[in-house]
Amino acid sequence: MDRSQEFMFGIPWIMSFFHQDWRMDAATEVEAVADQLVEELEPETVLLVRRDARLLLDGLLSDRITVLWEGCADEGKYFFRRGRVTDGAAWMREVIGVCDAWLSRRTDTPALCDADRYEGTELASEVLTAVEEFTSLLDREVVDALAECARCCTPDLALRLLLRALPMKSASLSPNYLYLSEGQYERLQALGKDFHYGEYVVSAIDYLVEPGT
């Protein structure tokens, strides 16, 4: 069972757009997303973003979505302070709107394959354990929101958001970066394999591993 994406996908992929210089290329948050959803994208890429946004809207309160975005997105802690986007739920609706606009320009009706629809429900306890393992490293409210995401959205989405939260937290601690032990990284790799992730979804954070630990 192979997923259509080799790299990070869905809402965690969208989070990577908002680096410190994104405003040099886009006037608004919506424009920053729309500019990345180019016509040449495979429809699965857009469908996965839309699905994640819908899962968050249906499964979590707005303040929980806000916490996840602020804790997992590049420059997330500043995202809702500019006045254009009010909270996490409003932002997910904006993202869905961008996805719908992209999909409306197609003449077919694309759908996700079985691999991309896999949610890993039976792996919920393993994902919750992984989230709790980083309680001492991540902010408590982020850990709580990730755990709620695993229970109320999907374990798959929660794990991908955890893979975003760890490097974001590490960057925020500069120069005293957060590092993972080899054992912690191996456990994340094993989960990634269980979820049938592409080669680079988990390995994108291998630079956080402290050798010999």
Buried (B, 14 or more C-beta within 10 A) or exposed (E): EEBBBEBBBBBBBBBBBBEEEBBEEBEEBBBBBBEBBEEEEEBBBBBBBBBBBBBBBEBBBBEBBBBBBBBBBBBBEEBBEEEBBEBBBBBBEBBBBBBEEBBEEEEEEEEBEEBBEBBBEEBBEBBBEBBEBBEEBBBEBBBBBBBBBBBBBBBBBBBBBBBBBBBBBBEEEEEEBBBBBEEBBEBBBEBBEBBBBBEEBBBBBEEBBEEEE
